[in-house]
Amino acid sequence: MKVPERAQKFVNVTFCLVAVAGIGWSGIDIWQYGYGRYQIDQACAGLVPAGRVLTLSAAGGTVSHRVADEGTIDLDDGLPQDCELFSTEAGEKYGTDSGERWFFTGAVGALPADKGLFPEEPWDDLLDPNGPYGDHTYPDQPLGGGIAGIVTDSGVTVELPCTDGESDGGPGEVNALWARASLMATGSPFTEDGQLTAHDRAVLAETAVITANRLAGRQGCAERLPDPPDDIPALTEGPTPAAEADADGTCGWYRKAGLASRTLFADQVLESRTDAKVWDERCALVLSEDRAYALWSAHAAELSKHGIDSPDRPGQYFASFHTYSGEEAKNIRLPDLDSDNSTSPLLAAPGEAGRDRDEPIWWASSVCAGQPEIHTMTLSSGYARLATADYEKVFRTYAEDAMKRRGCTDLTFPTHADFTDQT
């Protein structure tokens, strides 16, 4: 059937308008993509792979960077540094007045660092029901794939050795480099059940590895990291019942010890997969709300004399264990309420062990492949008053398990007197 001339003309005009609109939108997309790459390269000194960042779920619309000395990378100023990126899509979906939102941070640094790592303090919250993910707690997990890397609920950090590079113009000042890729827009609609999507986890891992390798090239380091694993598992929600702890996980030793059935000890754990390349490996033992309150009630008269109230939040009674290795183990510090933590004294060295003079924090040390390993234990305030003496054997069990599992030797452990003085 022949189409009427007027109808045919209408169809032709419609097709032309659609085609022009398509070209226009395509042009806008191409411009935004090119502009985004330029912004990322400018902010991150060409270290962060712009193409990968632009595939993150929150990177839609127009991407821009922070225009300031902080939030942009300039390697001439030394390490560490970071770059901060914004997108209009993140802003629109979060409803910000400015029409943009901070959605990504790329950070780089070198070890040894001026600031060290700190074990938990006795008053810290391991579980925070009022946090950004409600009552969900997701312990950090190792990246795997033969890479020294950690996956958190917002990003990925990787390290690579560098003994032949230089920093701030001085050779021999760098023993390792690190890079971090973080998604700052970690709420709905950019997460799933409070976690990064599988796509974003993969992109952040790739971004961190590529950034570290590019930094190594700039710093004259010979080492390079391999590609990250293709499938990075979601973080495991915790705490979980101690009886269900992974036999091969960081709290597997506690399950084997069979202590969870005793009311003095924790009935829940926060754990991760084990990985000898991870520089900070943690197992946390947590008393459930019911068990913590029952324990306090049984000793209320004694505890009240010391001004210790009943536990009023999840996870308030805990014992947290860490094993630090490599360069990080050389820079573990204890919190110091009387000074800037960044200038507080180093915690320990191989062949040393002890207890903090004021707080229930202990450390032991061992040696692994000629490098130091530092093992720490923190008991929470209140709980330490009840359980310190009993945790001497628990801490030794943890330290011996971590040492053997990681192929270390020469464990130096605190003295018995370090556990008999109540705090």
C-alpha positions as CSV (number, residue, x, y, z in Angstrom):
1,M,0.0,0.0,0.0
2,K,1.3,3.4,-0.9
3,V,1.8,5.7,2.0
4,P,0.1,9.1,1.6
5,E,2.6,11.9,0.7
6,R,1.7,14.0,3.8
7,A,2.1,11.0,6.1
8,Q,5.5,10.1,4.5
9,K,6.7,13.7,5.0
10,F,5.7,13.5,8.7
11,V,7.6,10.2,9.1
12,N,10.7,11.6,7.4
13,V,10.8,14.7,9.5
14,T,10.3,12.6,12.7
15,F,13.3,10.4,11.7
16,C,15.4,13.5,11.1
17,L,14.6,15.0,14.4
18,V,15.4,11.7,16.2
19,A,18.7,11.4,14.4
20,V,19.7,15.0,15.2
21,A,18.7,14.5,18.8
22,G,20.8,11.3,18.9
23,I,23.8,13.1,17.5
24,G,23.3,15.9,20.0
25,W,23.1,13.5,23.0
26,S,26.0,11.5,21.7
27,G,28.0,14.7,21.5
28,I,27.1,15.6,25.1
29,D,28.2,12.2,26.3
30,I,31.5,12.4,24.4
31,W,32.2,15.9,25.7
32,Q,31.4,14.8,29.3
33,Y,33.6,11.7,29.0
34,G,36.5,13.7,27.7
35,Y,36.0,16.5,30.2
36,G,35.8,13.9,33.0
37,R,39.1,12.3,31.9
38,Y,40.8,15.7,31.8
39,Q,39.5,16.5,35.3
40,I,40.7,13.2,36.8
41,D,44.1,13.5,35.1
42,Q,44.5,17.0,36.4
43,A,43.5,16.2,40.0
44,C,45.4,12.9,40.2
45,A,48.6,13.7,38.3
46,G,47.9,11.0,35.8
47,L,48.3,8.3,38.4
48,V,44.6,7.2,38.7
49,P,43.2,5.5,35.6
50,A,40.5,7.9,34.5
51,G,38.7,5.5,32.2
52,R,38.2,3.0,35.1
53,V,37.0,5.7,37.5
54,L,34.4,6.9,35.0
55,T,32.8,3.5,35.0
56,L,32.0,3.7,38.8
57,S,28.3,3.7,39.5
58,A,28.4,7.3,40.9
59,A,30.5,8.8,38.1
60,G,27.6,9.9,35.9
61,G,27.0,13.4,34.6
62,T,29.7,16.0,34.7
63,V,32.8,15.0,36.7
64,S,35.0,17.7,38.3
65,H,37.8,17.9,40.9
66,R,38.5,19.8,44.0
67,V,40.4,23.0,43.2
68,A,42.7,23.4,46.2
69,D,46.1,22.5,47.4
70,E,44.6,19.6,49.3
71,G,42.6,17.2,47.3
72,T,44.9,17.3,44.3
73,I,48.1,15.3,43.8
74,D,51.5,16.9,43.2
75,L,54.3,14.5,43.7
76,D,56.8,17.3,44.0
77,D,55.3,18.0,47.4
78,G,56.1,14.4,48.6
79,L,53.8,11.7,49.9
80,P,51.2,11.0,51.1
81,Q,48.6,12.8,48.9
82,D,45.1,12.3,47.5
83,C,42.8,13.6,44.8
84,E,39.0,14.2,45.3
85,L,36.4,14.0,42.5
86,F,32.8,15.1,42.3
87,S,30.0,14.2,40.0
88,T,26.6,15.7,39.2
89,E,24.9,12.4,39.1
90,A,25.9,11.6,42.7
91,G,24.8,15.1,43.7
92,E,21.4,14.8,41.9
93,K,20.7,11.4,43.4
94,Y,21.6,12.6,46.9
95,G,19.7,15.8,46.4
96,T,22.5,18.3,47.1
97,D,21.9,22.0,46.5
98,S,25.1,22.4,44.5
99,G,24.2,19.8,42.0
100,E,27.4,17.8,42.6
101,R,28.8,15.4,45.3
102,W,32.1,14.1,46.3
103,F,32.1,10.5,44.9
104,F,35.7,9.3,44.7
105,T,39.1,9.6,46.4
106,G,42.4,8.3,45.1
107,A,45.2,8.3,47.6
108,V,48.9,7.4,47.4
109,G,51.7,7.2,50.0
110,A,55.0,5.6,51.0
111,L,56.3,3.5,53.9
112,P,57.7,4.1,56.4
113,A,55.1,6.8,57.2
114,D,55.1,9.6,59.6
115,K,51.9,8.4,61.1
116,G,51.6,4.9,62.4
117,L,48.8,2.3,62.9
118,F,47.0,2.2,66.2
119,P,45.3,-0.9,67.7
120,E,41.8,-0.3,69.0
121,E,41.4,1.7,72.2
122,P,39.5,0.2,75.1
123,W,36.6,2.7,74.6
124,D,36.2,2.2,70.8
125,D,33.0,0.9,69.2
126,L,33.5,-2.3,67.2
127,L,29.8,-2.3,66.3
128,D,27.8,0.9,65.7
129,P,24.1,0.4,65.2
130,N,23.8,4.2,64.5
131,G,26.5,4.1,61.7
132,P,26.0,4.5,58.0
133,Y,25.0,0.9,57.5
134,G,22.5,0.6,60.4
135,D,23.3,-2.5,62.5
136,H,25.5,-4.1,59.8
137,T,29.2,-4.6,60.5
138,Y,31.4,-5.7,57.6
139,P,35.0,-6.6,58.7
140,D,37.7,-5.8,56.2
141,Q,38.8,-8.7,54.0
142,P,42.1,-9.4,52.1
143,L,42.1,-8.7,48.4
144,G,43.8,-12.0,47.5
145,G,45.3,-12.8,44.1
146,G,48.9,-12.7,45.5
147,I,48.5,-9.0,46.2
148,A,49.0,-7.3,49.6
149,G,45.6,-5.6,49.6
150,I,42.6,-4.9,51.9
151,V,39.0,-4.5,50.8
152,T,36.8,-2.3,53.0
153,D,33.2,-1.3,52.9
154,S,34.2,1.8,50.9
155,G,37.3,0.9,48.8
156,V,40.5,-1.0,48.2
157,T,44.0,-0.4,49.5
158,V,47.1,-2.1,48.1
159,E,50.8,-2.1,48.9
160,L,53.9,-3.1,46.9
161,P,57.5,-3.3,48.0
162,C,59.9,-0.6,46.8
163,T,63.5,-0.7,48.2
164,D,65.1,0.8,45.2
165,G,63.0,3.9,44.8
166,E,63.1,7.4,46.1
167,S,60.8,10.0,47.7
168,D,61.3,13.7,48.1
169,G,64.4,13.4,46.1
170,G,66.2,11.1,48.6
171,P,67.2,7.6,47.6
172,G,66.6,4.8,50.1
173,E,63.8,6.7,51.9
174,V,61.1,4.3,50.6
175,N,60.6,0.7,51.5
176,A,57.0,0.3,50.2
177,L,54.3,2.2,48.4
178,W,50.6,2.1,48.8
179,A,47.5,3.3,46.8
180,R,43.9,3.5,47.8
181,A,40.7,3.9,45.7
182,S,37.6,4.8,47.6
183,L,34.0,5.4,46.7
184,M,32.7,8.2,48.8
185,A,29.1,7.9,47.7
186,T,28.4,4.8,49.8
187,G,24.6,5.0,50.3
188,S,21.6,4.1,48.2
189,P,21.4,4.0,45.2
190,F,25.1,3.3,44.8
191,T,25.3,0.3,47.2
192,E,23.4,-3.0,47.6
193,D,22.4,-3.9,51.2
194,G,24.9,-1.5,52.6
195,Q,27.8,-2.8,50.5
196,L,29.7,-1.8,47.4
197,T,28.3,-3.5,44.2
198,A,30.4,-6.3,42.7
199,H,31.1,-4.0,39.7
200,D,32.4,-1.1,41.9
201,R,34.5,-3.5,44.0
202,A,36.2,-4.8,40.8
203,V,36.7,-1.2,39.5
204,L,38.2,0.1,42.7
205,A,40.5,-2.9,42.9
206,E,41.7,-2.3,39.4
207,T,42.1,1.4,40.1
208,A,44.1,0.8,43.2
209,V,46.5,-1.6,41.5
210,I,47.0,0.5,38.4
211,T,47.6,3.6,40.6
212,A,50.2,1.8,42.7
213,N,52.0,0.5,39.6
214,R,52.0,4.0,38.0
215,L,53.3,5.4,41.3
216,A,56.0,2.8,41.3
217,G,57.1,3.8,37.9
218,R,57.3,7.5,38.9
219,Q,59.3,6.6,42.0
220,G,61.7,4.4,40.2
221,C,60.6,1.1,41.9
222,A,61.2,-2.1,40.1
223,E,58.2,-4.1,41.5
224,R,54.8,-4.2,40.0
225,L,51.5,-5.7,41.2
226,P,49.7,-8.3,39.1
227,D,46.1,-7.8,38.0
228,P,43.6,-8.2,40.9
229,P,41.2,-11.2,41.1
230,D,38.3,-11.1,38.6
231,D,35.7,-11.9,41.3
232,I,36.1,-10.1,44.6
233,P,33.7,-11.5,47.2
234,A,31.4,-9.2,49.1
235,L,32.4,-8.6,52.7
236,T,31.0,-11.0,55.3
237,E,28.5,-9.5,57.7
238,G,29.2,-9.9,61.4
239,P,29.3,-10.5,64.2
240,T,28.7,-14.2,63.8
241,P,28.3,-16.8,66.6
242,A,31.7,-18.0,67.7
243,A,30.6,-21.6,67.1
244,E,30.2,-20.7,63.4
245,A,33.6,-19.1,63.0
246,D,35.4,-20.2,59.9
247,A,37.9,-22.9,60.9
248,D,40.4,-21.3,58.6
249,G,39.6,-17.7,59.3
250,T,41.3,-15.2,61.6
251,C,39.1,-16.4,64.5
252,G,39.3,-20.1,63.8
253,W,41.7,-20.5,66.8
254,Y,39.0,-19.3,69.2
255,R,36.4,-21.8,67.9
256,K,39.0,-24.6,68.4
257,A,39.7,-23.4,71.9
258,G,36.1,-23.9,72.9
259,L,35.9,-20.9,75.2
260,A,32.6,-19.4,73.8
261,S,30.5,-21.7,76.1
262,R,31.9,-20.0,79.2
263,T,30.0,-16.9,80.3
264,L,33.2,-14.9,80.9
265,F,34.2,-15.1,77.3
266,A,32.8,-13.8,74.0
267,D,30.0,-15.7,72.2
268,Q,30.4,-13.8,68.9
269,V,33.3,-13.0,66.5
270,L,34.3,-10.5,63.8
271,E,36.7,-12.2,61.5
272,S,38.1,-12.2,58.0
273,R,39.8,-14.6,55.6
274,T,43.5,-15.2,56.4
275,D,46.2,-14.0,54.0
276,A,49.9,-13.8,54.9
277,K,50.3,-10.8,52.6
278,V,47.9,-8.6,54.6
279,W,49.7,-6.1,56.8
280,D,46.9,-5.8,59.3
281,E,45.0,-9.0,60.1
282,R,42.3,-8.9,62.8
283,C,40.1,-11.1,64.9
284,A,37.6,-9.5,67.3
285,L,35.8,-11.3,70.0
286,V,32.5,-9.7,71.0
287,L,30.1,-10.4,73.9
288,S,26.5,-10.2,72.8
289,E,24.3,-7.7,74.6
290,D,22.6,-10.4,76.8
291,R,25.9,-12.0,77.8
292,A,27.6,-8.7,78.5
293,Y,24.8,-7.5,80.7
294,A,24.6,-10.8,82.6
295,L,28.3,-10.7,83.2
296,W,28.1,-7.1,84.5
297,S,25.1,-8.0,86.7
298,A,27.0,-10.8,88.3
299,H,29.8,-8.3,89.3
300,A,27.7,-5.1,89.6
301,A,28.7,-4.3,93.2
302,E,32.5,-4.6,92.5
303,L,32.3,-2.7,89.2
304,S,30.2,0.1,90.6
305,K,33.1,0.9,93.0
306,H,35.2,1.7,90.0
307,G,32.4,3.8,88.4
308,I,31.8,1.2,85.7
309,D,28.2,1.3,84.5
310,S,26.3,-1.5,82.8
311,P,27.0,-2.0,79.1
312,D,24.5,0.0,77.1
313,R,25.4,-0.7,73.4
314,P,26.1,-3.7,71.2
315,G,29.7,-4.8,71.2
316,Q,30.7,-2.7,74.3
317,Y,32.5,-5.7,75.8
318,F,35.2,-7.0,73.5
319,A,38.7,-8.4,73.0
320,S,40.3,-7.4,69.7
321,F,43.5,-9.0,68.3
322,H,45.7,-7.7,65.5
323,T,48.8,-9.1,63.7
324,Y,50.8,-6.4,61.9
325,S,53.5,-7.4,59.5
326,G,56.2,-5.9,57.2
327,E,56.7,-2.2,57.1
328,E,53.5,-1.5,59.0
329,A,54.8,-3.6,62.0
330,K,57.7,-1.2,62.3
331,N,55.3,1.7,62.9
332,I,52.7,0.5,65.4
333,R,52.0,3.1,68.1
334,L,49.9,3.2,71.3
335,P,47.3,5.9,71.8
336,D,48.6,8.7,74.0
337,L,45.9,11.0,75.6
338,D,48.6,13.5,76.6
339,S,50.1,14.0,73.2
340,D,49.4,14.0,69.4
341,N,49.1,10.3,68.5
342,S,51.3,10.9,65.5
343,T,54.2,11.6,67.9
344,S,53.5,8.9,70.4
345,P,56.3,6.3,70.9
346,L,56.6,3.2,68.8
347,L,54.9,0.3,70.4
348,A,57.4,-2.5,70.0
349,A,60.1,-4.2,68.0
350,P,61.1,-7.8,67.5
351,G,62.2,-9.3,70.7
352,E,60.0,-7.0,72.8
353,A,56.6,-7.4,74.5
354,G,54.6,-5.7,77.2
355,R,51.5,-3.7,78.2
356,D,50.5,-0.1,77.9
357,R,51.2,1.8,81.1
358,D,47.6,3.1,81.4
359,E,45.2,1.1,79.2
360,P,44.4,-2.6,78.8
361,I,46.5,-3.0,75.6
362,W,49.2,-5.7,75.3
363,W,51.6,-6.6,72.6
364,A,53.9,-9.5,71.6
365,S,56.3,-9.9,68.8
366,S,57.7,-12.5,66.4
367,V,59.9,-12.6,63.3
368,C,58.7,-13.8,59.9
369,A,61.2,-14.1,56.9
370,G,63.5,-11.7,58.7
371,Q,60.7,-9.1,59.1
372,P,58.9,-8.1,62.3
373,E,55.4,-9.2,63.3
374,I,53.6,-7.4,66.1
375,H,50.6,-9.0,67.8
376,T,48.3,-6.9,69.9
377,M,45.3,-7.4,72.2
378,T,42.9,-4.7,73.4
379,L,40.3,-5.4,76.1
380,S,37.4,-2.9,76.3
381,S,36.9,-0.7,79.3
382,G,34.9,-2.5,82.0
383,Y,35.4,-5.9,80.5
384,A,39.1,-5.6,81.3
385,R,38.3,-5.2,85.0
386,L,36.6,-8.7,84.9
387,A,38.7,-10.7,82.5
388,T,42.3,-9.5,82.3
389,A,43.8,-12.4,84.3
390,D,42.0,-14.9,82.1
391,Y,43.2,-13.4,78.9
392,E,46.8,-14.2,79.4
393,K,46.3,-17.7,78.0
394,V,43.8,-16.4,75.4
395,F,46.3,-13.9,74.0
396,R,49.1,-16.5,73.9
397,T,46.8,-18.9,72.0
398,Y,46.1,-16.2,69.5
399,A,49.7,-15.1,69.0
400,E,51.0,-18.7,68.7
401,D,48.3,-19.5,66.1
402,A,49.0,-16.4,64.1
403,M,52.8,-16.9,64.3
404,K,52.6,-20.6,63.2
405,R,50.0,-19.9,60.5
406,R,52.2,-17.2,58.9
407,G,55.4,-19.2,59.2
408,C,57.0,-17.0,61.9
409,T,59.3,-17.8,64.8
410,D,60.8,-16.4,68.0
411,L,57.6,-15.3,69.8
412,T,58.3,-12.8,72.6
413,F,55.3,-12.6,75.0
414,P,54.4,-10.3,77.9
415,T,55.3,-11.4,81.4
416,H,52.7,-12.9,83.8
417,A,52.9,-9.7,85.8
418,D,51.6,-7.7,82.8
419,F,48.2,-9.5,83.2
420,T,47.8,-9.5,87.0
421,D,47.6,-5.7,87.5
422,Q,44.0,-4.7,87.0
423,T,43.1,-1.6,85.0
